[in-house]
């Protein structure tokens, strides 16, 4: 099953963030996401105008609500940057990778 087909699982805390080896295994399943400081995922998307970027942000927001997992969103004319991590453990979980893959599926 691909990451985008999975469902984010809410973190209740008390679990360790993914190790560097676990991150390295999951990262190739994403499209051009970067791992920042082993702590969070980030990606910038480009769009032809503000309206298209805003439409994407609206789609990400709706999906975030259904998944119970919410990114930091930065919107500008023709671009959107997303940052994803699990706040309860201050690091990455598999759900962050699932969420990132679902964001990419919204763009397709």
N, C-alpha and C positions, 0 to 999 in steps of 0.2 A: 504494500500500500504506500502510495506517495505521501509526502508530508502534507500536501495541500488537501488530501482526502481525510486526514486525521482531524480530531477535535482537540482544541486546547483544553488542558486539565488545570483547573484553578490550583495554585500553589497555596498550601496552608502554612508554609514555613517549616523550619526544622530539617530541611534537606539541603545537602551541599549543592552549590552551583556545578554545572558541567565542568569536567576537567578539560585541559587543552586537547587531549587525545579524543575525547568525546565530541568536542567542538569541531575538530579537524575532520571527523567522520561525517558530521551532518552538513557542514558548510558547502561541500560540492553539490549538494542537492538543491541549493538556492541559486538564483540568477543575479550575480553581481552584488551580493550583499557583502559587507565588510564587518569584521569583528574588531571592535575598538577596545583596546586594553584588556582583552579577554573577558570583558564585562557586558558589552551590549552589541547588538547588531544595528547597522545603519545602512541606508541606501537612499540615493537621490534618483528621482524619476523626472524625466523631461516631458513637457507637453507643448503644443503649439500656441497656447494662449492661457489666460487666467481661468476662463470658464472651464476648460478641459481639466486643468489642475484641480479646481474646486470640485468638479464632478467626481474625480478620483478620490479626493479627500472624503467626500460624502459617502462613497462606496466603502472606503476603509473604515469609516466611523460606524456604518451600519453593520459591517462584518464584525468589528471589534465588540459591539454590543452583543451580538449573538454568541461570540466566543468567550465573552467575559474576560477579555485580555485587551489592554489598551496601550497603544503606542504614544510616543511623543510625536507630534505632527508639526512640521514647519512648512507653511505655504507661502509661495511667492509667485510672481507672474511667470508662468510657464514651467514651474518646477515645484516639486514636493520632496521633502526629506523626511524619512521616518527613522525613528530610533526605538528599538524594542529591547526590553529586558524584564526580568521578574523582580519587581520591587521588594517583595517579601523576603527574598534571599539575597538581594543586591547582586544579582548575577544572572547567568543564562540557564534556562531549562529547555527541554525538548519543545515545550509549548511555544517558546519564542521562535524557534525554527519553523514550527507549524504555522504560526501566525505570519511569518515572513513569506512563506510559500503561498499562503492564501492571498496575501497582498499582490504577489506577482501574478497569480491567477486572475485577479481583478483587472489587471492591465491588459491581459491577452484578449 
